[in-house]
């Protein structure tokens, strides 16, 4: 585990860059940190919708949703989700939403 500091906040992350504590990642500083790490220039409403949906699903189910579920709920094709999050829904989107690293096919 390592610590990173961004905009005055400190976060503990694992070896893949995922935040260790979900609650600590539910803040704008974490989202902005990951945005920069992922090379995303600007977040728009579609990014925010995916992040929000991932957080809601995780809070209800304790796991990240499968890609088909994410696509169905957001009404975004998988290709578009990859356009929003170039490293993918599992790595980029889940990381930005503060979820633990997904173990299955997100």
C-alpha positions as CSV (number, residue, x, y, z in Angstrom):
1,X,0.0,0.0,0.0
2,X,1.1,3.5,-0.7
3,X,-0.2,7.0,0.1
4,X,-0.9,9.7,-2.4
5,X,-1.7,13.3,-1.6
6,X,-3.8,15.5,-3.9
7,X,-5.4,18.9,-3.2
8,X,-4.7,18.6,0.5
9,X,-6.2,15.1,0.9
10,X,-4.3,11.9,1.5
11,X,-5.4,8.6,0.1
12,X,-4.2,5.1,0.7
13,X,-4.0,3.1,-2.5
14,X,-3.2,-0.5,-3.4
15,X,-0.5,-1.6,-5.9
16,X,-2.9,-1.0,-8.8
17,X,-3.9,2.5,-7.7
18,X,-7.3,1.6,-6.3
19,X,-8.3,3.4,-3.1
20,X,-8.3,1.2,0.0
21,X,-11.3,2.7,1.7
22,X,-14.5,3.2,-0.3
23,X,-15.8,6.1,1.8
24,X,-12.5,8.0,1.4
25,X,-12.9,7.8,-2.3
26,X,-16.4,9.4,-2.4
27,X,-15.0,12.9,-2.8
28,X,-14.2,15.3,-5.6
29,X,-10.5,15.3,-4.8
30,X,-10.3,11.5,-5.5
31,X,-12.3,11.9,-8.7
32,X,-10.0,14.7,-9.9
33,X,-6.8,12.7,-8.9
34,X,-7.9,9.7,-10.9
35,X,-9.0,11.8,-13.8
36,X,-5.5,13.2,-14.0
37,X,-3.9,9.8,-13.6
38,X,-6.2,8.4,-16.4
39,X,-5.4,11.2,-18.8
40,X,-9.0,12.4,-19.0
41,X,-9.0,16.1,-19.9
42,X,-12.4,17.1,-18.6
43,X,-15.3,15.3,-16.8
44,X,-18.7,15.8,-18.3
45,X,-22.2,14.7,-17.3
46,X,-21.8,11.3,-18.9
47,X,-18.7,10.6,-16.8
48,X,-20.6,11.7,-13.7
49,X,-23.5,9.4,-14.5
50,X,-21.2,6.4,-14.8
51,X,-19.5,7.2,-11.6
52,X,-22.8,7.8,-9.7
53,X,-24.3,4.6,-11.1
54,X,-21.2,2.6,-10.1
55,X,-21.3,4.0,-6.5
56,X,-25.1,3.3,-6.2
57,X,-24.7,-0.2,-7.4
58,X,-21.7,-0.9,-5.1
59,X,-23.5,0.5,-2.1
60,X,-26.5,-1.8,-2.8
61,X,-24.7,-4.9,-3.8
62,X,-21.1,-4.7,-2.4
63,X,-19.6,-5.4,-5.8
64,X,-19.1,-3.6,-9.1
65,X,-21.8,-4.3,-11.8
66,X,-21.0,-6.4,-14.8
67,X,-20.4,-4.4,-18.0
68,X,-23.8,-5.4,-19.4
69,X,-25.5,-4.0,-16.3
70,X,-23.5,-0.8,-16.5
71,X,-24.3,-0.4,-20.1
72,X,-28.0,-1.1,-19.6
73,X,-28.5,1.3,-16.7
74,X,-26.5,4.2,-18.2
75,X,-27.9,3.5,-21.7
76,X,-24.4,3.9,-23.1
77,X,-22.9,1.3,-25.5
78,X,-19.8,-0.4,-24.2
79,X,-17.7,1.4,-26.9
80,X,-18.9,4.8,-25.5
81,X,-17.9,3.8,-22.0
82,X,-14.4,3.1,-23.3
83,X,-14.4,6.5,-25.0
84,X,-15.3,8.1,-21.6
85,X,-12.8,5.9,-19.6
86,X,-10.0,4.8,-22.0
87,X,-8.6,2.3,-19.5
88,X,-12.1,0.7,-19.3
89,X,-15.0,0.4,-17.0
90,X,-13.1,-1.9,-14.6
91,X,-9.9,0.0,-14.3
92,X,-10.8,3.6,-15.0
93,X,-14.4,4.0,-14.1
94,X,-14.4,1.8,-11.0
95,X,-11.2,3.4,-9.8
96,X,-12.6,6.9,-10.2
97,X,-15.8,5.9,-8.4
98,X,-13.7,4.8,-5.4
99,X,-14.7,1.1,-5.8
100,X,-12.2,-1.7,-4.9
101,X,-10.5,-3.3,-7.8
102,X,-13.1,-5.5,-9.5
103,X,-12.4,-9.3,-9.3
104,X,-14.6,-10.3,-12.3
105,X,-15.6,-9.0,-15.6
106,X,-17.0,-5.5,-15.0
